[in-house]
Amino acid sequence: MSPVERSLGTRPGTVRKPLHLPRIETVVDVDDKACPCCAGALHLIGEERAERLDIVPAQLRVLVVRRPKYACRVCEDVVVRAPAPARLIEGGIPTEATVAHVVVAKYADHLPLYRQAQIYARQGIKLDRSTLADWTGRAAFLLRPVHEHLLQTLRRSPKLFADETTAPVLDPGCGATKTGQLWAYARDDRPWGGADPPAVAYVYAPDRKAERPMAHLAGFSGVLQVDGYGSYRPLAEKASPAHLLLGPRAPALL
């Protein structure tokens, strides 16, 4: 174990030295460089180096766009200025990075919007949960072409894995939630030397009827690996897909 690793408190099973992070160095030097014994000048023979992991909290900032206006001294009705840059949310305050941060925190880090609102409030930024929900909905709408393109790409694959799982869904007016279904379609041929990149697409449906995967996989003509759930069997009776493999679930791939 190196001195740096010892200084980080590194032990088997803990975080290793983060080589990719920037280093902010501070030199802690002696005040008097005279020998305490003979008062002669000291000379440098080396140094001890210790590293600690530091974190800088997310920094909020305001991007100000200034558009100078110009007028003609002769033509009093003429005012010229550059057009305003396009915004992800017309008339809204968030940048693309802000909306992306909210969406990633919600869906990748499982951080509910009300908790995000509390985090922003601690930094002096009041954002209502309904506002964050509106941003999330706008982002989902704008990402629909990307999702459809991903699903079309998966339909062209020679082999897919499919699975479904329950998801609680708000049921307005009932004071409770109802059960929806998330259907997952994935491919990952890397263990078998496949050249296609791994991918997965999720599609929501209110139930798990057989027509759901049939609609999701319209045009697919490869091998579909699934569990023994009966809703997949009608797929084998159609011209597409050509093959249906019933087997254990593959949660690592989904």
N, C-alpha and C positions, 0 to 999 in steps of 0.2 A: 504494500500500500504506500502510495506516494505521500509526501508531506502535505500536498494540497488536498488530497482526499481525506487525510486525517483531520486537517483543519476544517473541512466541510462536515465532519461527523459522519463520513461515509462508512457504512457497514454493509455486509451482504444483504441484499433485499431492499436497500434504500436508494435514494436518488444518487446517481453518479455525477461526476463533475460536468457541469453544463458548458461545454466548450463553445457552443454556438452563441452564447450571450455576450454582449459587450461588457468590458471591464472598466469600472470607474476606480482609479487608483488614488489612494491617499498615503502620503509618506509621513510617518511618525518618526521624527528624527530627535536625536539628543540635543539639548540646548547648548551644552558646553563640549566642544571637540578637543579639549585638552585632557591629557592623561591625568586621572585622579591620583596617580601615584607620584609621577615625576614632573607633571605639568607640561610634558612634551606634546607635540601635535599628533593627533590620532589620524590613522589612514584607514580607508575603507577596505575591508577584507571580504565582504559579502553582505547578505541580508536575509532576514526571515520573512517569509511571505505567507499570508493567511487569507483565505477567501470565505465569504459568507453570501448566501443567496438573499437578494433584496427584491422587493416588488414595488412598483409604482402604480397606484390605483389608476383606473381609467380616467382620462382627462377630458372633461367636457369643454367645448369652446364654441364660439359663435363666428360663423363665416359671414363677413359683411361684403356685399356686392355694391359697389358704387358705380353709378352711370351718370357721368357728367352730361349736362344739357347745354346745348349751344343755340344761340339765337342770332338772327341777322339784324344789324342796326338799320338796314334799309327796309327789309320786309318784316314788318312787326309781327305777322302771324306765323312766322317760320320758327319752329323749335325742333332741333335735331338731337337725337340721343340713340345710343346703341340698343338693339333689342335685348330684352331680359333673357338670361339663360334659362333653359327649360328646367323644370323641377320634377322630381319623381311624383310628388303630390302637389298638384297645382294649388297655390295659395297656402301650402303648409310650411311648417318650419323645419322639418327634418331633412337632412341630407340622405343620400343613398346609403352612406356608411352607417348612419344612425338607424335607419330602418333595418338594414342587414343585421346590425348588432341585436336589435330587439327580436328579430325572427330567429336568429341562431340561438340566442339565450333561451327562447321559449321551446323550440323544437329539438335542438341538439343538446342543450344543457338542462332541459326540463324545468325551466324557471318560469313559473306562472307570471302573467302580466301584473297581477296585483303586487307580487313581490318585487318585480322590476320597478314598479311605481314607487315602492318604499325605498328602494336603493337610490333612485334619482332624487327623492325627497331629502335623503340624508346629505345630498350634495347641493341642496338649495334649488333644485329644479322640480317644479310641480307639474307632473304629467298624469292626468287622470287615466285610469285603466281603460275607459272607453276610447280615449285618444289612441292609446297603444294598440287596442283591438282594431281600430280603424286603419292604422298603419299596417298592421299584419294582414288585414283583408285586402288592402290595396296591393301589397307585395304578392300575395297569393294570386290575385288576378293577373298581375303583370308577369308572373312566372308560369302561367298556364301554357304558353307556347313551348317553354323549355321542358315542362313535364310531358306534354304530348309528343315532343320530339324524342324524349328518352323512351317513352312507351313504344313509339314506332320503331325505334332502333332495336329494342328488345324483341319485338315481333319478328324482326328479320333474322334473329339468332337461330342457329340450328338446334339449340337445346336450352330449355328454361326450367327453373324450379319455381313452384308456386305454393303458396300457403296463405292462410287467412287467420285473423285473430280478432277478438272482440275489442271494442273501444266504447267507452261511455260518451254519449252525445247529449248536449243540452236539449231539453224538450220544453220550449217556451210555453207558458200557460199551465203546465202540469206541476210545477214546483219540484221536479225531479229530473233524472236523466233516463234516457233510453239506451238500448244497446245497438250499436252499429257494428260494421265489419270493415276492417282494413285488409284488402287483398294485396299481397306482395308478389311481385314477379321479378326474378333475379337470375343472373348468370354469373358464373365465375369458373372459367376453364383454365385458370393459371396452374392448378395442380397437375393438369394433363397437358401442359405445354401449349395451351391456346393463346392466340395472339390478340383476341378481342379483350378490351379492358373490362373489368368487373363492373356491373351496374345493377341497380335495383330501383323499381318504381312501385309506389304505393297508390292504390286506388280505393277510395271510400265507397261503400254501398250500404244502404239501410238494412240489408239482410244478406244471407249467404245462399241464395237460390242459385240453381244451375245456370240460369241465363246471365248471371253476373260475370263469371269467368269467360263465358262464350262471347259476351260483348267486349270484354277487355282484350281478349286474344283474337279478335276478328282478323283473319288474314295470316295468322301464325300457322306454319306447316312443318314444324320440327318435332323434337322429342320434348315432352313435358313430364317432369318428375314431380309427383305429388304424394300426399299421404292417402289413406284409404277413404277419405270423405266422399260420399256418394255424389255430390254435386259435380265432381269432375268427370264422372263416368259418361254423361251425355257427350262430352267432348270427343271421346273415342269413337262415337257413332257417326261423327261428322267427317267430312273430307279433310277438315283442318281442325286440330293438328293431326299429323299422320300417326304419331305414336304417343301412347300414354303409359308411363311407368308408375305403378303404384308401389310406394315404399315408405320407409320411415321419413319423418320430417327432417329437414336440414336447417336447424335454427342458426347454425354458424354462417350459413350462406344468406340467410334472410335478415 
